[in-house]
């Protein structure tokens, strides 16, 4: 595995994926309520093994790559989700974020806590200036955005949809020019179906 990454918060540890994570990843990613808002229809043990294998050679901060981190409970090391960081080609100042969380662990602020850890890593350790995420507007992370201090303001938008649903939300923010902590600089824009993105 190239480039160790270990992040921590009060209740979570974020780390690189390991082969023994496959069962836990498959357990939540395979649920219809998780897959509904993701790019996959189903998620098998083979899919989990391929995801983990694809991460072995990923070097953090490499343009064009995704770094996928396991979200584990600090008290037990139980894997409860995963968070992806994409390093886009052509703009080394930005990252795209993505998160999948087991439904059994939603509603407790864990997603917001994970995103805050990833934002600190992106802004402070990697020197990024903007973070964003594309989510299905029907799955708008209201609790996560509020808990992390995300403000609402119009920003650039995307027309990517999820499974034929034409609505997306885009998080974006800037840390370096605005000062303060990373989570204060993430703004949310929601585009609704038919709103002309």
N, C-alpha and C positions, 0 to 999 in steps of 0.2 A: 504494500500500500504506500502510495506516494503522498507525502505532506500530511503530517499528523494535524488534526484539528480537534480540540476538545474545548467546548464552551460550557459554562455552568451558570445557573441562576439559583434562586432559593430552593426551588423544587425540582429542577431539571438538570440533566447532563445531556449535552449534545455531542455526539462522537461519530466517527466514520462507521459505515455499515460493516458488519462481520458476517461470515457464512452462517453462523448459528442464529442470526436474526431472521432467516427466511420464514420460519413458521409464524412468528409474530407479525411480520409484515404482511404475509398472505392473509392472516386472520382478519385484519381490519381493512386492508385494501380490497379484499374480495367481497366485502359487504356491499349490497346494492346502494345503501345510503351514503357510502363513501365514493363508490365508482360513479354515481350519478353526476357528480360535479367535476369529474376528472376526465382525462383523455382515454381511459380504458373502459371497456364494457365488463370485463371480468379480470381477475388477478389470481393466477395459480402459483403453486410452489415453483414451477419452472420459470414463471415471470419473476418471482422474487429472487431466484438464484441468478437469473440473467441481470437483474438490476444490481445485485450485490457484486457480481463479477465485473460489470461495466464500470464500477466505481474503483476497482483496485488500482488502476493506472491514472486516475484523475489527479492532476496536480492542481491544488487550489489556486484560483485567480488566473487560470489559463483561458484566454478568449475562446469562445465557442463551446465551452464545457459546462456541464451541470455538476455541482458537488452536492451529493445527497447525504444528509446527516440523520442519524437515528436520534429520536427524542426518547430519553429514558428517565424514569423517576429517580431522583437522587437517592431516595431512601432504600430502594429495592433493586435498581437497575432494570426494572420492567420496561420493555419497549412499548410505548404508547402511541407513537406516530413517527413521521419523518418530515424533514424540512429540506427543500432544495434551494440551492443558490446557483443561478445561471450567470455566467460571465459572458455578456454579449460580444460578438465580433464587432470591431469598429468603434467601440466606445468603452475604454477601460475605466471610465469614471462611474459606470452604472452597474447595478446588479438587479436581476429579477428574482423574486422570492416565490416559493410555493410551499404549501404545507398540507399534509394529510394527518388527521388525528383520529384515533379510535373513538367511535361514538360513546363508548363507556367512560371516556375521560373528557368529554366536552362539558362546557358550562362551568368550568372551574378556573378559567383564566390561564390554562396551560399554553394555549396557542399564542396568546399575547406575550406571555413570559418567554416562549421560544423565539418569537419574532424580535423581541427586544434584545435578546442575546445575540441573534444573528445580525441585527443592525449594528450593535456595538462592534462586532467582529468586522463587518463590512466597512463601516465608517472609520473606526479607530485603528484597527490592525491592517486593513487593506487599503485605506485611504480613499474609499469610494465617496462619491458626492451625491449620488441619487440611488434610491432603491424603489422598486415598483413590483407589483404583482397583478396578474390578470385573473379575475375570478368571475364566476357566473353570478350575475346580479340576483338570481333567485337564491343564491347561497351567500349573500352579503354577510361578512363577519362583523356584525354590529357590536357584539360584546367584545370581540378581540380588538377592534379598532378603538372603541371607547376606552377600554382598559389600558391600551398602550399610549393614549394621548394623541391619537391620530385626529387631525382636523379635517374638515370637509372643505375642499376648494376645487374649482375647475382646473384640470390639468390636461395634458395631452391624452388622447384616448386610443383605444384599439378596437378593431372590428372583429377580433377573434371571438368566436362563440364556442359554447360547449354543447356538443351533441345536437346541433341544429337550433339551439336556443340563441337568438341573436342579441342577447343582452350580456354585457360585460361590465366589470368594475375595474378600475385601475388605481392602485396605490402609487403615490410617488412622493418623493421628499428630497430634501437637501440638508446635509449636515454641516459641511465645512463653511459655507458662506453665512449661515444663520446662527451658528453657535448653539450652546445648550446640548442636551443629551439627544442621542440618535432617535429615540422614539418620538420626540417632539416634532420631527420634521417629516413625518409621513402623512400625506394628505390623501383623502379618498374621493374618487369621482365615480359616480354610478351612471351608466347609460342604460336606459330601458329599451326594450324591444320596440323598434319602430321610431325611435327618437332621432334617428339620423346621425350616426356616429361620425 
